Amino acid sequence: MNYPHGRCRNCGHRLYERLEGNYRCPNCETDYSRDVLDEPSQ
Ligand SMILES: [Zn+2]
């Protein structure tokens, strides 16, 4: 895991990038694809 990116939509925890290029919430173990998280942050 590298740097946190975005927030988990289930629990609000920070997501961490994985080697596969996806993101994972270490709290509730939800995986997110990079495309899903490709949203403008405000
Ligand atoms: Zn979570």
mmCIF file of the protein (N, C-alpha, C, O) and its ligand, coordinates in Angstrom:
data_MODEL
# 
_entry.id   MODEL 
# 
loop_
_entity.id 
_entity.type 
_entity.pdbx_number_of_molecules 
1 polymer     1 
2 non-polymer 1 
# 
_entity_poly.entity_id                      1 
_entity_poly.type                           'polypeptide(L)' 
_entity_poly.nstd_linkage                   no 
_entity_poly.nstd_monomer                   no 
_entity_poly.pdbx_seq_one_letter_code       MNYPHGRCRNCGHRLYERLEGNYRCPNCETDYSRDVLDEPSQ 
_entity_poly.pdbx_seq_one_letter_code_can   MNYPHGRCRNCGHRLYERLEGNYRCPNCETDYSRDVLDEPSQ 
_entity_poly.pdbx_strand_id                 A 
# 
loop_
_entity_poly_seq.entity_id 
_entity_poly_seq.num 
_entity_poly_seq.mon_id 
_entity_poly_seq.hetero 
1 1  MET n 
1 2  ASN n 
1 3  TYR n 
1 4  PRO n 
1 5  HIS n 
1 6  GLY n 
1 7  ARG n 
1 8  CYS n 
1 9  ARG n 
1 10 ASN n 
1 11 CYS n 
1 12 GLY n 
1 13 HIS n 
1 14 ARG n 
1 15 LEU n 
1 16 TYR n 
1 17 GLU n 
1 18 ARG n 
1 19 LEU n 
1 20 GLU n 
1 21 GLY n 
1 22 ASN n 
1 23 TYR n 
1 24 ARG n 
1 25 CYS n 
1 26 PRO n 
1 27 ASN n 
1 28 CYS n 
1 29 GLU n 
1 30 THR n 
1 31 ASP n 
1 32 TYR n 
1 33 SER n 
1 34 ARG n 
1 35 ASP n 
1 36 VAL n 
1 37 LEU n 
1 38 ASP n 
1 39 GLU n 
1 40 PRO n 
1 41 SER n 
1 42 GLN n 
# 
loop_
_struct_asym.id 
_struct_asym.entity_id 
A 1 
B 2 
# 
loop_
_chem_comp.id 
_chem_comp.type 
_chem_comp.mon_nstd_flag 
ARG 'L-peptide linking' y 
ASN 'L-peptide linking' y 
ASP 'L-peptide linking' y 
CYS 'L-peptide linking' y 
GLN 'L-peptide linking' y 
GLU 'L-peptide linking' y 
GLY 'peptide linking'   y 
HIS 'L-peptide linking' y 
LEU 'L-peptide linking' y 
MET 'L-peptide linking' y 
PRO 'L-peptide linking' y 
SER 'L-peptide linking' y 
THR 'L-peptide linking' y 
TYR 'L-peptide linking' y 
VAL 'L-peptide linking' y 
ZN  non-polymer         . 
# 
_pdbx_entity_nonpoly.entity_id   2 
_pdbx_entity_nonpoly.name        ? 
_pdbx_entity_nonpoly.comp_id     ZN 
# 
_pdbx_nonpoly_scheme.asym_id         B 
_pdbx_nonpoly_scheme.entity_id       2 
_pdbx_nonpoly_scheme.mon_id          ZN 
_pdbx_nonpoly_scheme.ndb_seq_num     1 
_pdbx_nonpoly_scheme.pdb_seq_num     101 
_pdbx_nonpoly_scheme.auth_seq_num    101 
_pdbx_nonpoly_scheme.pdb_mon_id      ZN 
_pdbx_nonpoly_scheme.auth_mon_id     ZN 
_pdbx_nonpoly_scheme.pdb_strand_id   A 
_pdbx_nonpoly_scheme.pdb_ins_code    . 
# 
loop_
_atom_site.group_PDB 
_atom_site.id 
_atom_site.type_symbol 
_atom_site.label_atom_id 
_atom_site.label_alt_id 
_atom_site.label_comp_id 
_atom_site.label_asym_id 
_atom_site.label_entity_id 
_atom_site.label_seq_id 
_atom_site.pdbx_PDB_ins_code 
_atom_site.Cartn_x 
_atom_site.Cartn_y 
_atom_site.Cartn_z 
_atom_site.occupancy 
_atom_site.B_iso_or_equiv 
_atom_site.pdbx_formal_charge 
_atom_site.auth_seq_id 
_atom_site.auth_comp_id 
_atom_site.auth_asym_id 
_atom_site.auth_atom_id 
_atom_site.pdbx_PDB_model_num 
ATOM   1   N  N  . MET A 1 1  ? 0.844   -1.188 0.000   1.00 0.00 ? 1   MET A N  1 
ATOM   2   C  CA . MET A 1 1  ? 0.000   0.000  0.000   1.00 0.00 ? 1   MET A CA 1 
ATOM   3   C  C  . MET A 1 1  ? 0.883   1.244  0.000   1.00 0.00 ? 1   MET A C  1 
ATOM   4   O  O  . MET A 1 1  ? 1.938   1.274  0.634   1.00 0.00 ? 1   MET A O  1 
ATOM   5   N  N  . ASN A 1 2  ? 0.448   2.234  -0.699  1.00 0.00 ? 2   ASN A N  1 
ATOM   6   C  CA . ASN A 1 2  ? 1.228   3.455  -0.808  1.00 0.00 ? 2   ASN A CA 1 
ATOM   7   C  C  . ASN A 1 2  ? 0.524   4.621  -0.124  1.00 0.00 ? 2   ASN A C  1 
ATOM   8   O  O  . ASN A 1 2  ? 0.249   4.586  1.076   1.00 0.00 ? 2   ASN A O  1 
ATOM   9   N  N  . TYR A 1 3  ? 0.251   5.613  -0.883  1.00 0.00 ? 3   TYR A N  1 
ATOM   10  C  CA . TYR A 1 3  ? -0.351  6.805  -0.304  1.00 0.00 ? 3   TYR A CA 1 
ATOM   11  C  C  . TYR A 1 3  ? -1.873  6.693  -0.298  1.00 0.00 ? 3   TYR A C  1 
ATOM   12  O  O  . TYR A 1 3  ? -2.455  6.096  -1.204  1.00 0.00 ? 3   TYR A O  1 
ATOM   13  N  N  . PRO A 1 4  ? -2.506  7.251  0.698   1.00 0.00 ? 4   PRO A N  1 
ATOM   14  C  CA . PRO A 1 4  ? -3.969  7.244  0.742   1.00 0.00 ? 4   PRO A CA 1 
ATOM   15  C  C  . PRO A 1 4  ? -4.540  8.069  -0.393  1.00 0.00 ? 4   PRO A C  1 
ATOM   16  O  O  . PRO A 1 4  ? -3.989  9.095  -0.789  1.00 0.00 ? 4   PRO A O  1 
ATOM   17  N  N  . HIS A 1 5  ? -5.656  7.591  -0.898  1.00 0.00 ? 5   HIS A N  1 
ATOM   18  C  CA . HIS A 1 5  ? -6.282  8.291  -2.015  1.00 0.00 ? 5   HIS A CA 1 
ATOM   19  C  C  . HIS A 1 5  ? -7.782  8.149  -1.886  1.00 0.00 ? 5   HIS A C  1 
ATOM   20  O  O  . HIS A 1 5  ? -8.323  7.051  -2.019  1.00 0.00 ? 5   HIS A O  1 
ATOM   21  N  N  . GLY A 1 6  ? -8.440  9.228  -1.633  1.00 0.00 ? 6   GLY A N  1 
ATOM   22  C  CA . GLY A 1 6  ? -9.885  9.185  -1.562  1.00 0.00 ? 6   GLY A CA 1 
ATOM   23  C  C  . GLY A 1 6  ? -10.395 8.594  -0.272  1.00 0.00 ? 6   GLY A C  1 
ATOM   24  O  O  . GLY A 1 6  ? -9.642  8.342  0.669   1.00 0.00 ? 6   GLY A O  1 
ATOM   25  N  N  . ARG A 1 7  ? -11.673 8.383  -0.253  1.00 0.00 ? 7   ARG A N  1 
ATOM   26  C  CA . ARG A 1 7  ? -12.312 7.878  0.952   1.00 0.00 ? 7   ARG A CA 1 
ATOM   27  C  C  . ARG A 1 7  ? -13.198 6.688  0.604   1.00 0.00 ? 7   ARG A C  1 
ATOM   28  O  O  . ARG A 1 7  ? -13.761 6.600  -0.487  1.00 0.00 ? 7   ARG A O  1 
ATOM   29  N  N  . CYS A 1 8  ? -13.299 5.794  1.549   1.00 0.00 ? 8   CYS A N  1 
ATOM   30  C  CA . CYS A 1 8  ? -14.170 4.645  1.376   1.00 0.00 ? 8   CYS A CA 1 
ATOM   31  C  C  . CYS A 1 8  ? -15.630 5.108  1.411   1.00 0.00 ? 8   CYS A C  1 
ATOM   32  O  O  . CYS A 1 8  ? -16.035 5.918  2.246   1.00 0.00 ? 8   CYS A O  1 
ATOM   33  N  N  . ARG A 1 9  ? -16.386 4.569  0.485   1.00 0.00 ? 9   ARG A N  1 
ATOM   34  C  CA . ARG A 1 9  ? -17.798 4.967  0.424   1.00 0.00 ? 9   ARG A CA 1 
ATOM   35  C  C  . ARG A 1 9  ? -18.643 4.233  1.458   1.00 0.00 ? 9   ARG A C  1 
ATOM   36  O  O  . ARG A 1 9  ? -19.799 4.586  1.688   1.00 0.00 ? 9   ARG A O  1 
ATOM   37  N  N  . ASN A 1 10 ? -18.078 3.239  2.061   1.00 0.00 ? 10  ASN A N  1 
ATOM   38  C  CA . ASN A 1 10 ? -18.818 2.488  3.068   1.00 0.00 ? 10  ASN A CA 1 
ATOM   39  C  C  . ASN A 1 10 ? -18.592 3.055  4.465   1.00 0.00 ? 10  ASN A C  1 
ATOM   40  O  O  . ASN A 1 10 ? -19.541 3.277  5.216   1.00 0.00 ? 10  ASN A O  1 
ATOM   41  N  N  . CYS A 1 11 ? -17.333 3.286  4.802   1.00 0.00 ? 11  CYS A N  1 
ATOM   42  C  CA . CYS A 1 11 ? -17.026 3.669  6.178   1.00 0.00 ? 11  CYS A CA 1 
ATOM   43  C  C  . CYS A 1 11 ? -16.299 4.997  6.272   1.00 0.00 ? 11  CYS A C  1 
ATOM   44  O  O  . CYS A 1 11 ? -16.129 5.525  7.371   1.00 0.00 ? 11  CYS A O  1 
ATOM   45  N  N  . GLY A 1 12 ? -15.862 5.552  5.141   1.00 0.00 ? 12  GLY A N  1 
ATOM   46  C  CA . GLY A 1 12 ? -15.219 6.852  5.174   1.00 0.00 ? 12  GLY A CA 1 
ATOM   47  C  C  . GLY A 1 12 ? -13.724 6.801  5.459   1.00 0.00 ? 12  GLY A C  1 
ATOM   48  O  O  . GLY A 1 12 ? -13.071 7.838  5.571   1.00 0.00 ? 12  GLY A O  1 
ATOM   49  N  N  . HIS A 1 13 ? -13.188 5.595  5.576   1.00 0.00 ? 13  HIS A N  1 
ATOM   50  C  CA . HIS A 1 13 ? -11.761 5.450  5.831   1.00 0.00 ? 13  HIS A CA 1 
ATOM   51  C  C  . HIS A 1 13 ? -10.970 5.816  4.584   1.00 0.00 ? 13  HIS A C  1 
ATOM   52  O  O  . HIS A 1 13 ? -11.481 5.734  3.467   1.00 0.00 ? 13  HIS A O  1 
ATOM   53  N  N  . ARG A 1 14 ? -9.736  6.213  4.781   1.00 0.00 ? 14  ARG A N  1 
ATOM   54  C  CA . ARG A 1 14 ? -8.885  6.511  3.634   1.00 0.00 ? 14  ARG A CA 1 
ATOM   55  C  C  . ARG A 1 14 ? -8.549  5.243  2.873   1.00 0.00 ? 14  ARG A C  1 
ATOM   56  O  O  . ARG A 1 14 ? -8.370  4.172  3.454   1.00 0.00 ? 14  ARG A O  1 
ATOM   57  N  N  . LEU A 1 15 ? -8.467  5.391  1.552   1.00 0.00 ? 15  LEU A N  1 
ATOM   58  C  CA . LEU A 1 15 ? -8.133  4.254  0.712   1.00 0.00 ? 15  LEU A CA 1 
ATOM   59  C  C  . LEU A 1 15 ? -6.650  4.263  0.386   1.00 0.00 ? 15  LEU A C  1 
ATOM   60  O  O  . LEU A 1 15 ? -6.024  5.318  0.282   1.00 0.00 ? 15  LEU A O  1 
ATOM   61  N  N  . TYR A 1 16 ? -6.105  3.076  0.229   1.00 0.00 ? 16  TYR A N  1 
ATOM   62  C  CA . TYR A 1 16 ? -4.693  2.956  -0.086  1.00 0.00 ? 16  TYR A CA 1 
ATOM   63  C  C  . TYR A 1 16 ? -4.509  2.261  -1.425  1.00 0.00 ? 16  TYR A C  1 
ATOM   64  O  O  . TYR A 1 16 ? -5.199  1.295  -1.752  1.00 0.00 ? 16  TYR A O  1 
ATOM   65  N  N  . GLU A 1 17 ? -3.570  2.777  -2.178  1.00 0.00 ? 17  GLU A N  1 
ATOM   66  C  CA . GLU A 1 17 ? -3.316  2.211  -3.497  1.00 0.00 ? 17  GLU A CA 1 
ATOM   67  C  C  . GLU A 1 17 ? -2.568  0.891  -3.368  1.00 0.00 ? 17  GLU A C  1 
ATOM   68  O  O  . GLU A 1 17 ? -1.671  0.732  -2.539  1.00 0.00 ? 17  GLU A O  1 
ATOM   69  N  N  . ARG A 1 18 ? -2.967  -0.040 -4.209  1.00 0.00 ? 18  ARG A N  1 
ATOM   70  C  CA . ARG A 1 18 ? -2.317  -1.341 -4.209  1.00 0.00 ? 18  ARG A CA 1 
ATOM   71  C  C  . ARG A 1 18 ? -1.423  -1.458 -5.422  1.00 0.00 ? 18  ARG A C  1 
ATOM   72  O  O  . ARG A 1 18 ? -1.470  -0.631 -6.333  1.00 0.00 ? 18  ARG A O  1 
ATOM   73  N  N  . LEU A 1 19 ? -0.617  -2.485 -5.418  1.00 0.00 ? 19  LEU A N  1 
ATOM   74  C  CA . LEU A 1 19 ? 0.308   -2.686 -6.526  1.00 0.00 ? 19  LEU A CA 1 
ATOM   75  C  C  . LEU A 1 19 ? -0.436  -2.962 -7.821  1.00 0.00 ? 19  LEU A C  1 
ATOM   76  O  O  . LEU A 1 19 ? 0.062   -2.668 -8.907  1.00 0.00 ? 19  LEU A O  1 
ATOM   77  N  N  . GLU A 1 20 ? -1.609  -3.517 -7.705  1.00 0.00 ? 20  GLU A N  1 
ATOM   78  C  CA . GLU A 1 20 ? -2.380  -3.847 -8.897  1.00 0.00 ? 20  GLU A CA 1 
ATOM   79  C  C  . GLU A 1 20 ? -2.980  -2.613 -9.554  1.00 0.00 ? 20  GLU A C  1 
ATOM   80  O  O  . GLU A 1 20 ? -3.491  -2.684 -10.671 1.00 0.00 ? 20  GLU A O  1 
ATOM   81  N  N  . GLY A 1 21 ? -2.917  -1.488 -8.863  1.00 0.00 ? 21  GLY A N  1 
ATOM   82  C  CA . GLY A 1 21 ? -3.468  -0.263 -9.411  1.00 0.00 ? 21  GLY A CA 1 
ATOM   83  C  C  . GLY A 1 21 ? -4.863  0.024  -8.906  1.00 0.00 ? 21  GLY A C  1 
ATOM   84  O  O  . GLY A 1 21 ? -5.489  1.011  -9.292  1.00 0.00 ? 21  GLY A O  1 
ATOM   85  N  N  . ASN A 1 22 ? -5.343  -0.848 -8.042  1.00 0.00 ? 22  ASN A N  1 
ATOM   86  C  CA . ASN A 1 22 ? -6.646  -0.598 -7.440  1.00 0.00 ? 22  ASN A CA 1 
ATOM   87  C  C  . ASN A 1 22 ? -6.459  0.054  -6.073  1.00 0.00 ? 22  ASN A C  1 
ATOM   88  O  O  . ASN A 1 22 ? -5.337  0.265  -5.612  1.00 0.00 ? 22  ASN A O  1 
ATOM   89  N  N  . TYR A 1 23 ? -7.567  0.361  -5.451  1.00 0.00 ? 23  TYR A N  1 
ATOM   90  C  CA . TYR A 1 23 ? -7.519  0.948  -4.121  1.00 0.00 ? 23  TYR A CA 1 
ATOM   91  C  C  . TYR A 1 23 ? -8.313  0.089  -3.169  1.00 0.00 ? 23  TYR A C  1 
ATOM   92  O  O  . TYR A 1 23 ? -9.306  -0.533 -3.547  1.00 0.00 ? 23  TYR A O  1 
ATOM   93  N  N  . ARG A 1 24 ? -7.864  0.063  -1.929  1.00 0.00 ? 24  ARG A N  1 
ATOM   94  C  CA . ARG A 1 24 ? -8.481  -0.811 -0.946  1.00 0.00 ? 24  ARG A CA 1 
ATOM   95  C  C  . ARG A 1 24 ? -8.658  -0.086 0.378   1.00 0.00 ? 24  ARG A C  1 
ATOM   96  O  O  . ARG A 1 24 ? -7.778  0.644  0.835   1.00 0.00 ? 24  ARG A O  1 
ATOM   97  N  N  . CYS A 1 25 ? -9.801  -0.303 0.970   1.00 0.00 ? 25  CYS A N  1 
ATOM   98  C  CA . CYS A 1 25 ? -10.045 0.218  2.304   1.00 0.00 ? 25  CYS A CA 1 
ATOM   99  C  C  . CYS A 1 25 ? -9.569  -0.813 3.324   1.00 0.00 ? 25  CYS A C  1 
ATOM   100 O  O  . CYS A 1 25 ? -10.098 -1.923 3.362   1.00 0.00 ? 25  CYS A O  1 
ATOM   101 N  N  . PRO A 1 26 ? -8.592  -0.474 4.142   1.00 0.00 ? 26  PRO A N  1 
ATOM   102 C  CA . PRO A 1 26 ? -8.068  -1.427 5.120   1.00 0.00 ? 26  PRO A CA 1 
ATOM   103 C  C  . PRO A 1 26 ? -9.012  -1.644 6.288   1.00 0.00 ? 26  PRO A C  1 
ATOM   104 O  O  . PRO A 1 26 ? -8.828  -2.564 7.085   1.00 0.00 ? 26  PRO A O  1 
ATOM   105 N  N  . ASN A 1 27 ? -10.004 -0.809 6.383   1.00 0.00 ? 27  ASN A N  1 
ATOM   106 C  CA . ASN A 1 27 ? -10.931 -0.913 7.504   1.00 0.00 ? 27  ASN A CA 1 
ATOM   107 C  C  . ASN A 1 27 ? -12.011 -1.958 7.241   1.00 0.00 ? 27  ASN A C  1 
ATOM   108 O  O  . ASN A 1 27 ? -12.199 -2.881 8.034   1.00 0.00 ? 27  ASN A O  1 
ATOM   109 N  N  . CYS A 1 28 ? -12.717 -1.807 6.124   1.00 0.00 ? 28  CYS A N  1 
ATOM   110 C  CA . CYS A 1 28 ? -13.801 -2.745 5.820   1.00 0.00 ? 28  CYS A CA 1 
ATOM   111 C  C  . CYS A 1 28 ? -13.439 -3.649 4.652   1.00 0.00 ? 28  CYS A C  1 
ATOM   112 O  O  . CYS A 1 28 ? -14.270 -4.431 4.189   1.00 0.00 ? 28  CYS A O  1 
ATOM   113 N  N  . GLU A 1 29 ? -12.180 -3.545 4.164   1.00 0.00 ? 29  GLU A N  1 
ATOM   114 C  CA . GLU A 1 29 ? -11.658 -4.442 3.143   1.00 0.00 ? 29  GLU A CA 1 
ATOM   115 C  C  . GLU A 1 29 ? -12.471 -4.399 1.862   1.00 0.00 ? 29  GLU A C  1 
ATOM   116 O  O  . GLU A 1 29 ? -12.744 -5.427 1.243   1.00 0.00 ? 29  GLU A O  1 
ATOM   117 N  N  . THR A 1 30 ? -12.855 -3.186 1.475   1.00 0.00 ? 30  THR A N  1 
ATOM   118 C  CA . THR A 1 30 ? -13.550 -3.010 0.217   1.00 0.00 ? 30  THR A CA 1 
ATOM   119 C  C  . THR A 1 30 ? -12.558 -2.569 -0.847  1.00 0.00 ? 30  THR A C  1 
ATOM   120 O  O  . THR A 1 30 ? -11.744 -1.672 -0.627  1.00 0.00 ? 30  THR A O  1 
ATOM   121 N  N  . ASP A 1 31 ? -12.641 -3.210 -1.995  1.00 0.00 ? 31  ASP A N  1 
ATOM   122 C  CA . ASP A 1 31 ? -11.753 -2.860 -3.091  1.00 0.00 ? 31  ASP A CA 1 
ATOM   123 C  C  . ASP A 1 31 ? -12.441 -1.910 -4.050  1.00 0.00 ? 31  ASP A C  1 
ATOM   124 O  O  . ASP A 1 31 ? -13.629 -2.052 -4.341  1.00 0.00 ? 31  ASP A O  1 
ATOM   125 N  N  . TYR A 1 32 ? -11.682 -0.936 -4.540  1.00 0.00 ? 32  TYR A N  1 
ATOM   126 C  CA . TYR A 1 32 ? -12.190 0.010  -5.523  1.00 0.00 ? 32  TYR A CA 1 
ATOM   127 C  C  . TYR A 1 32 ? -11.253 0.024  -6.715  1.00 0.00 ? 32  TYR A C  1 
ATOM   128 O  O  . TYR A 1 32 ? -10.031 -0.012 -6.568  1.00 0.00 ? 32  TYR A O  1 
ATOM   129 N  N  . SER A 1 33 ? -11.842 0.078  -7.887  1.00 0.00 ? 33  SER A N  1 
ATOM   130 C  CA . SER A 1 33 ? -11.012 0.225  -9.073  1.00 0.00 ? 33  SER A CA 1 
ATOM   131 C  C  . SER A 1 33 ? -10.636 1.685  -9.250  1.00 0.00 ? 33  SER A C  1 
ATOM   132 O  O  . SER A 1 33 ? -11.303 2.581  -8.733  1.00 0.00 ? 33  SER A O  1 
ATOM   133 N  N  . ARG A 1 34 ? -9.572  1.907  -9.979  1.00 0.00 ? 34  ARG A N  1 
ATOM   134 C  CA . ARG A 1 34 ? -9.120  3.279  -10.165 1.00 0.00 ? 34  ARG A CA 1 
ATOM   135 C  C  . ARG A 1 34 ? -10.160 4.098  -10.928 1.00 0.00 ? 34  ARG A C  1 
ATOM   136 O  O  . ARG A 1 34 ? -10.316 5.295  -10.689 1.00 0.00 ? 34  ARG A O  1 
ATOM   137 N  N  . ASP A 1 35 ? -10.861 3.448  -11.836 1.00 0.00 ? 35  ASP A N  1 
ATOM   138 C  CA . ASP A 1 35 ? -11.860 4.159  -12.625 1.00 0.00 ? 35  ASP A CA 1 
ATOM   139 C  C  . ASP A 1 35 ? -12.994 4.684  -11.739 1.00 0.00 ? 35  ASP A C  1 
ATOM   140 O  O  . ASP A 1 35 ? -13.514 5.780  -11.947 1.00 0.00 ? 35  ASP A O  1 
ATOM   141 N  N  . VAL A 1 36 ? -13.354 3.880  -10.760 1.00 0.00 ? 36  VAL A N  1 
ATOM   142 C  CA . VAL A 1 36 ? -14.448 4.281  -9.881  1.00 0.00 ? 36  VAL A CA 1 
ATOM   143 C  C  . VAL A 1 36 ? -14.081 5.531  -9.098  1.00 0.00 ? 36  VAL A C  1 
ATOM   144 O  O  . VAL A 1 36 ? -14.920 6.392  -8.836  1.00 0.00 ? 36  VAL A O  1 
ATOM   145 N  N  . LEU A 1 37 ? -12.800 5.610  -8.731  1.00 0.00 ? 37  LEU A N  1 
ATOM   146 C  CA . LEU A 1 37 ? -12.369 6.722  -7.912  1.00 0.00 ? 37  LEU A CA 1 
ATOM   147 C  C  . LEU A 1 37 ? -11.961 7.938  -8.732  1.00 0.00 ? 37  LEU A C  1 
ATOM   148 O  O  . LEU A 1 37 ? -11.597 8.980  -8.187  1.00 0.00 ? 37  LEU A O  1 
ATOM   149 N  N  . ASP A 1 38 ? -12.026 7.789  -10.037 1.00 0.00 ? 38  ASP A N  1 
ATOM   150 C  CA . ASP A 1 38 ? -11.608 8.891  -10.896 1.00 0.00 ? 38  ASP A CA 1 
ATOM   151 C  C  . ASP A 1 38 ? -12.702 9.940  -10.967 1.00 0.00 ? 38  ASP A C  1 
ATOM   152 O  O  . ASP A 1 38 ? -13.384 10.099 -11.980 1.00 0.00 ? 38  ASP A O  1 
ATOM   153 N  N  . GLU A 1 39 ? -12.845 10.646 -9.859  1.00 0.00 ? 39  GLU A N  1 
ATOM   154 C  CA . GLU A 1 39 ? -13.852 11.690 -9.792  1.00 0.00 ? 39  GLU A CA 1 
ATOM   155 C  C  . GLU A 1 39 ? -13.217 12.975 -9.307  1.00 0.00 ? 39  GLU A C  1 
ATOM   156 O  O  . GLU A 1 39 ? -12.250 12.936 -8.547  1.00 0.00 ? 39  GLU A O  1 
ATOM   157 N  N  . PRO A 1 40 ? -13.726 14.083 -9.718  1.00 0.00 ? 40  PRO A N  1 
ATOM   158 C  CA . PRO A 1 40 ? -13.190 15.365 -9.252  1.00 0.00 ? 40  PRO A CA 1 
ATOM   159 C  C  . PRO A 1 40 ? -13.449 15.560 -7.769  1.00 0.00 ? 40  PRO A C  1 
ATOM   160 O  O  . PRO A 1 40 ? -14.589 15.488 -7.311  1.00 0.00 ? 40  PRO A O  1 
ATOM   161 N  N  . SER A 1 41 ? -12.394 15.805 -7.034  1.00 0.00 ? 41  SER A N  1 
ATOM   162 C  CA . SER A 1 41 ? -12.549 16.016 -5.603  1.00 0.00 ? 41  SER A CA 1 
ATOM   163 C  C  . SER A 1 41 ? -12.691 17.501 -5.307  1.00 0.00 ? 41  SER A C  1 
ATOM   164 O  O  . SER A 1 41 ? -11.986 18.331 -5.882  1.00 0.00 ? 41  SER A O  1 
ATOM   165 N  N  . GLN A 1 42 ? -13.591 17.820 -4.423  1.00 0.00 ? 42  GLN A N  1 
ATOM   166 C  CA . GLN A 1 42 ? -13.830 19.216 -4.115  1.00 0.00 ? 42  GLN A CA 1 
ATOM   167 C  C  . GLN A 1 42 ? -13.553 19.503 -2.647  1.00 0.00 ? 42  GLN A C  1 
ATOM   168 O  O  . GLN A 1 42 ? -13.702 20.641 -2.202  1.00 0.00 ? 42  GLN A O  1 
HETATM 169 ZN ZN . ZN  B 2 .  ? -14.202 1.112  4.281   1.00 0.00 2 101 ZN  A ZN 1 
# 
